[in-house]
């Protein structure tokens, strides 16, 4: 599961080691070694492992909770999680990431959505007159859920909601079609028309059952709410 969700950004050169072909078709041991080189996901899994007492950071309960929200990570105390996470990523962050401090607990959650909207800098670049690029990155990087409406070889047409900027606030659009790559072989993401699926950086990560889709929708809505609160506060503070 870690490989299916991590492969797309790695293939694009955004996260993880430079040559991670083993993530695509390697053994469990290969994937386990490569996972440690993901500066995004791995610190979360380490922090979640410590706080839950689950010794293996790649335990499926932790991996699923990280990528989709809900599950075991949803029960973690935000202050404790923020402290644990910052202890890991703080030394690597540097001055550019000076906003990574205890105040993040107001937005923190032990999942990928928080990483995209709260830790990565892209939401802090909104409202400067060039929003198209940050919105595209945010929408691609978050895990999107949707329904497969057509298959065409190694691609699928997925009906899903896109991220848009509505005035100063982020929201999800009405359902629209998005083309997404599908790998039926190495990453075992076989999907058919009617399947509910997760999409990451334009690539289908796999099917979602009803509970997983609900957890992802809830965690996404929650992250947009707390992010919008920050965006509103920022706008209020910069007004004359």
C-alpha positions in Angstrom: 0.0 0.0 0.0 2.8 2.4 0.7 4.3 1.8 -2.7 1.0 2.3 -4.6 0.5 5.7 -3.0 4.1 6.9 -3.0 5.0 5.8 -6.5 3.4 8.7 -8.5 5.2 11.6 -6.8 8.4 9.7 -6.8 8.2 8.9 -10.5 7.7 12.7 -11.1 10.8 13.5 -9.0 9.0 15.2 -6.1 9.6 12.9 -3.2 11.8 9.9 -2.3 15.0 8.6 -3.8 16.1 9.5 -7.3 15.9 6.0 -8.6 13.1 4.0 -7.0 12.3 1.5 -9.7 12.1 -1.1 -7.0 9.2 0.8 -5.5 7.3 -0.2 -8.7 8.2 -3.8 -9.0 10.5 -4.7 -6.1 10.2 -7.0 -3.1 8.7 -6.1 0.3 12.3 -5.7 1.5 13.1 -3.3 -1.3 10.0 -1.2 -0.6 10.8 -1.1 3.1 14.3 0.2 2.4 13.0 2.8 0.0 10.3 4.0 2.3 12.8 5.4 4.7 14.1 7.8 2.0 10.7 9.6 1.7 11.1 12.9 3.5 7.4 13.4 3.5 5.6 10.2 4.5 8.3 8.5 6.5 8.5 11.1 9.4 4.7 10.8 9.8 4.9 7.0 9.9 7.7 7.2 12.5 5.8 9.6 14.7 2.6 7.6 14.4 4.5 4.4 15.3 6.0 6.0 18.4 2.7 7.4 19.6 0.6 4.3 18.9 3.1 1.7 20.1 2.9 -0.1 16.8 6.6 -0.9 16.3 6.6 -1.2 12.5 6.0 2.2 10.8 4.9 0.3 7.7 2.2 -1.6 9.5 -0.9 -1.3 7.2 -2.9 0.3 9.9 -0.5 3.2 10.0 0.0 3.4 6.3 -3.7 3.4 5.5 -4.4 6.0 8.2 -1.6 8.3 6.9 -2.7 8.2 3.2 -6.4 8.3 3.7 -7.1 9.8 7.1 -9.3 8.1 9.7 -8.2 4.9 11.4 -5.7 4.7 14.2 -4.0 8.1 13.4 -7.3 10.0 13.9 -7.3 9.2 17.6 -3.9 10.8 18.2 -3.6 14.0 20.3 -2.8 16.9 18.0 -0.4 18.5 20.4 1.5 15.3 21.1 1.6 14.4 17.4 2.9 17.9 16.4 5.6 17.7 19.1 6.7 14.2 17.9 6.6 15.2 14.2 8.5 18.4 14.6 11.2 16.6 16.6 11.8 14.6 13.4 11.4 17.1 10.6 12.4 20.3 12.5 16.2 19.6 12.2 15.8 19.0 8.4 13.6 22.1 7.8 15.9 25.0 8.0 15.0 28.7 8.0 12.7 28.5 5.0 10.3 26.4 7.0 10.3 28.7 10.0 6.5 28.4 10.2 6.9 24.8 11.4 6.3 25.3 15.1 4.0 24.4 17.9 1.2 26.6 16.3 0.8 23.9 13.7 -1.1 21.9 16.3 -4.2 23.9 15.5 -4.2 22.3 12.0 -2.3 19.0 12.7 -3.5 15.6 11.9 -1.6 12.4 11.4 -2.3 12.1 7.7 -1.1 13.2 4.3 -3.8 15.9 4.0 -2.2 17.8 6.8 1.2 17.4 5.2 -0.1 18.9 1.9 -2.0 21.8 3.3 -0.3 22.5 6.6 3.4 21.5 6.3 4.1 22.1 2.6 4.4 25.8 1.8 1.9 26.0 -1.1 -1.1 27.3 0.9 1.1 30.1 2.1 1.7 31.2 -1.5 -2.0 31.8 -2.2 -3.4 35.3 -2.5 -0.3 36.7 -4.1 -1.7 37.1 -7.6 -0.4 33.9 -9.1 -2.6 31.1 -7.6 -2.9 28.7 -10.5 0.4 26.9 -9.8 -0.1 26.4 -6.1 -3.7 25.2 -6.6 -2.5 22.7 -9.2 0.2 21.4 -6.9 -2.2 21.1 -3.9 -4.9 19.4 -6.0 -2.4 16.9 -7.5 -0.6 16.2 -4.2 -3.7 15.6 -2.0 -5.3 12.2 -2.3 -8.5 12.5 -4.4 -11.3 10.0 -4.4 -13.6 9.4 -7.3 -15.5 6.9 -9.4 -14.2 5.2 -12.6 -16.5 5.9 -15.5 -14.4 4.6 -18.3 -11.2 2.6 -19.0 -8.9 3.1 -22.0 -5.8 0.9 -21.9 -3.5 2.2 -19.2 -5.7 5.0 -18.2 -9.1 5.6 -16.6 -11.6 8.5 -16.6 -12.4 9.3 -13.0 -15.3 11.4 -11.9 -14.1 13.4 -8.9 -14.1 16.8 -7.2 -11.2 19.1 -7.9 -9.6 21.7 -5.6 -10.5 25.3 -6.4 -9.9 28.7 -4.8 -13.2 30.5 -4.2 -12.2 34.0 -3.3 -9.7 33.6 -0.4 -10.9 30.1 0.5 -10.3 26.6 -0.7 -13.1 24.3 -1.6 -13.9 21.2 -3.7 -15.7 21.7 -7.0 -18.7 19.9 -8.4 -17.8 16.4 -9.8 -15.8 16.5 -13.0 -13.8 14.1 -15.1 -10.1 13.6 -14.6 -7.9 11.3 -16.6 -5.6 9.1 -14.5 -3.0 6.5 -15.2 -3.6 2.9 -14.2 -0.9 0.2 -13.6 -2.6 -3.2 -13.7 0.6 -5.1 -13.3 3.3 -4.2 -11.0 1.4 -2.1 -8.4 -1.8 -4.2 -8.6 -4.2 -1.3 -9.1 -6.7 -3.2 -11.3 -9.9 -1.1 -11.6 -13.1 -1.4 -13.6 -15.9 1.0 -14.4 -17.9 1.8 -11.3 -15.0 1.3 -8.8 -14.4 4.0 -6.2 -10.7 4.8 -6.4 -8.0 7.0 -4.9 -5.9 9.2 -7.2 -2.5 10.7 -6.4 -0.6 12.9 -8.9 -2.7 11.7 -11.7 -2.3 8.0 -11.0 -4.8 5.6 -9.6 -3.5 4.2 -6.3 -6.2 1.5 -5.9 -9.8 0.8 -5.0 -11.5 2.3 -2.0 -14.1 0.6 0.0 -17.0 2.7 1.5 -15.2 3.2 4.8 -12.0 4.3 3.2 -13.7 6.8 0.9 -15.7 8.2 3.8 -12.5 8.6 6.0 -10.7 10.3 3.1 -13.7 12.7 2.5 -14.0 13.5 6.2 -10.2 14.1 6.7 -10.1 16.3 3.6 -13.1 18.4 4.7 -11.5 18.9 8.1 -8.2 19.9 6.6 -9.8 22.4 4.3 -11.7 23.9 7.2 -8.7 24.5 9.4 -6.6 25.7 6.4 -9.3 28.2 5.4 -9.4 29.4 9.0 -5.7 30.2 8.7 -6.1 31.8 5.3 -8.9 34.0 6.6 -6.9 35.1 9.6 -3.9 35.9 7.4 -6.1 38.0 5.0 -7.6 39.9 8.0 -4.1 40.6 9.4 -2.8 42.1 6.1 -5.7 44.4 5.5 -5.0 48.1 6.3 
